[in-house]
Structure formats: structure tokens, C-alpha cells
């Protein structure tokens, strides 16, 4: 590997790395299907109301991250909270893959970059613009990374079956929520991004590197489509639990 002008461009595909997830995690008898759910209250309700059981330990310096199993439609489904931000989310996804899960759908919220995209409107990312750092350690440098086509198709099948309107578009993954400037928003919108979030590019890159299926379902949250940011109460949207069940249904189709 040759030194590059910028360290982020020094992609090295060689394995094993100095530390691999399987060195600290023994494969478990876990479900093949897993939902990465960003909503802690939804996970807490699964534990309280659906006899969910813990199937492994995921932890970081901020504490434990739920990693549980529930039974839906007679099938086993793992659910885990991936943390926030691409570095942590990618690392925990890598660990869940090491446990043995292979087919993933994530559900979460995102800022909206286009006008008239209502709070709660469903968005299916077709690609993520890689404006973060984590994905560059899993894949060669490129502007975008795509989710698994079969994952996107499963999400679309479920949304269509429920007669739910949705938007397919690119998403912008960034590490810096306080540096989403108007000029950058304009550039991302021009290249087809409808949303901005912090994890999709990392998720998609890890999945491709490890050879697993991964797609994501988002809902429209805070508004960055005008000159003034509007939080729109997105973090308390009532549709979060419904979003999880849609993601679970899509995941079990994989």
C-alpha cells in the first residue's frame, strides 16, 4: 500500500486486521435476520411486551447496546441498537455479523434536504454519499456506496403491500451535524440526495466488505431544505414503532 496525499485515501483491503471481531466474539446460534433499530423506546417495548430475550453482549464506552431476539411470524429475528454515528454503528454491525447474523434492515430517522418532504414520510436510500470516514476503511475511495439490491426490493415490497407512499433517493452520510452548511446541502441536493444522516455509508460499506445483505428504511425528520433549520419535533414522531415493524417485515423476506 502506497502513502497517499490524504490518509483517508489509503485503503488497505488486506485481512486479517490487527483486531478482528471474531477474535473477541465467538459465533453464537443467533437468527440469520436482524434489524438495526435506532429507537430505544421501541426496543424497550419489545422486551416488555414480546418476550424478547438477550442473545449477546454489545457494549461501548457509553454503555450496553441492546441485542435481543424476538419471534415474529413464526420466525426468529434479532434486533440491536447500533449506536449513533458511522464509527460506532459500523463497529457494532461488524460485531453482530461476527455473532452470525447475515441479513439486515436498519430503521431510523434522517434530516430532509428537499422541500415538502413531510415529517414521517418514508424514504428508501438507493445510495449513500460517503461524506464520513468509516466507509473508507472498508471499501476503496468512491463518491457513493449502495445498499444490497435485495434489501431495497424487500423494503419496497412491504411498503407497496401496505399501500404506503415512499421516496427512493440517495442519502448524504456525514460525521458532523453542526457542519451541514447551506452550500453543502445545495451540492448534495443537486446530486440527488433527499436526506442526511450519520450511518448509512458506514453500514453499506461494512455489509459489502463482509458479504452480507443490508438496506435501510428512513423517515423524514428535521428540515434542512430552506435557509432556516426546523427541528419539526422529529425525534418524538409517533411513527417510529410502525417503522420498526415495517423494517422487521422486510427483513424476514430476505
HELIX and SHEET records of a PDB file:
HELIX    1   1 UNK A    7  UNK A    9  5                                   3    
HELIX    2   2 UNK A   21  UNK A   24  1                                   4    
HELIX    3   3 UNK A   40  UNK A   49  1                                  10    
HELIX    4   4 UNK A   86  UNK A   99  1                                  14    
HELIX    5   5 UNK A  134  UNK A  137  5                                   4    
HELIX    6   6 UNK A  149  UNK A  161  1                                  13    
HELIX    7   7 UNK A  177  UNK A  179  5                                   3    
HELIX    8   8 UNK A  182  UNK A  190  1                                   9    
HELIX    9   9 UNK A  200  UNK A  210  1                                  11    
HELIX   10  10 UNK A  234  UNK A  236  5                                   3    
HELIX   11  11 UNK A  240  UNK A  251  1                                  12    
SHEET    1   A 9 UNK A  53  UNK A  54  0                                        
SHEET    2   A 9 UNK A  67  UNK A  72 -1                                        
SHEET    3   A 9 UNK A  75  UNK A  80 -1                                        
SHEET    4   A 9 UNK A  33  UNK A  37  1                                        
SHEET    5   A 9 UNK A 103  UNK A 112  1                                        
SHEET    6   A 9 UNK A 193  UNK A 197 -1                                        
SHEET    7   A 9 UNK A 166  UNK A 174  1                                        
SHEET    8   A 9 UNK A 122  UNK A 131  1                                        
SHEET    9   A 9 UNK A 144  UNK A 145 -1                                        
SHEET    1   B 6 UNK A  53  UNK A  54  0                                        
SHEET    2   B 6 UNK A  67  UNK A  72 -1                                        
SHEET    3   B 6 UNK A  75  UNK A  80 -1                                        
SHEET    4   B 6 UNK A  33  UNK A  37  1                                        
SHEET    5   B 6 UNK A 103  UNK A 112  1                                        
SHEET    6   B 6 UNK A 213  UNK A 223  1                                        
SHEET    1   C 2 UNK A  58  UNK A  60  0                                        
SHEET    2   C 2 UNK A  63  UNK A  65 -1                                        
END                                                                             
